[in-house]
Amino acid sequence: MSAANSNITEQQALEQRQKWVNGFNDTMLKIWQEQITLLGVIDTGALLASPKALPVRADGRFFEVGFSQAFLEICD
């Protein structure tokens, strides 16, 4: 196998992985949005709009993602 053939194969593998990662991310976003809708927790729409797709890296590197939440407290 020549070097050119192995580069094409590696490129194809990265493209396939990128398609899989994109599909997985899209599916997870849909699941979160469907659950928010089914649970009826839509008040301002901010929660429903909050799940966002991150840029895709199909080369095995990872993003670190943090999660925080805050609640509006009404004091009488």
TORDREN-327609 format. One line per 4 residues: number of its first residue (from 1); their letters; for each residue x, y, z of C-alpha. Coordinates in nm, 2 decimals. Layout:
<atoms>
NUM> a> X,Y,Z; ...
</atoms>
This chain:
<atoms>
1> msaa> 0.00,0.00,0.00; 0.15,0.34,-0.10; 0.16,0.64,0.13; -0.10,0.81,-0.09
5> nsni> -0.35,0.52,-0.05; -0.30,0.53,0.33; -0.37,0.90,0.34; -0.69,0.86,0.15
9> teqq> -0.80,0.58,0.38; -0.72,0.79,0.69; -0.91,1.08,0.54; -1.21,0.86,0.46
13> aleq> -1.20,0.73,0.82; -1.20,1.08,0.96; -1.49,1.18,0.73; -1.69,0.87,0.85
17> rqkw> -1.62,0.95,1.21; -1.72,1.31,1.16; -2.05,1.20,1.01; -2.11,0.97,1.31
21> vngf> -2.03,1.24,1.56; -2.25,1.49,1.38; -2.54,1.24,1.38; -2.49,1.15,1.75
25> ndtm> -2.48,1.52,1.85; -2.79,1.60,1.64; -2.98,1.30,1.80; -2.88,1.41,2.16
29> lkiw> -3.00,1.77,2.09; -3.33,1.64,1.97; -3.37,1.41,2.27; -3.30,1.70,2.51
33> qeqi> -3.54,1.93,2.33; -3.81,1.66,2.31; -3.78,1.59,2.68; -3.80,1.96,2.78
37> tllg> -4.11,1.99,2.57; -4.27,1.66,2.70; -4.20,1.77,3.06; -4.37,2.10,3.00
41> vidt> -4.09,2.30,3.16; -4.10,2.57,2.90; -4.14,2.91,3.07; -3.93,3.17,2.89
45> gall> -3.80,2.93,2.63; -3.44,2.98,2.75; -3.40,2.62,2.86; -3.54,2.49,2.53
49> aspk> -3.30,2.71,2.33; -3.00,2.63,2.56; -2.88,2.29,2.41; -2.63,2.38,2.14
53> alpv> -2.41,2.18,1.92; -2.03,2.22,1.96; -1.79,2.23,1.68; -1.69,1.87,1.58
57> radg> -1.35,1.72,1.61; -1.34,1.38,1.45; -0.97,1.33,1.53; -1.02,1.19,1.88
61> rffe> -0.96,1.52,2.07; -1.22,1.62,2.32; -1.38,1.94,2.44; -1.43,2.00,2.81
65> vgfs> -1.78,2.11,2.88; -1.91,2.25,3.21; -2.27,2.28,3.33; -2.42,2.53,3.56
69> qafl> -2.77,2.62,3.66; -2.94,2.90,3.85; -3.29,2.94,3.98; -3.50,3.25,4.02
73> eicd> -3.61,3.27,4.38; -3.91,3.49,4.46; -3.91,3.61,4.82; -4.24,3.74,4.96
</atoms>
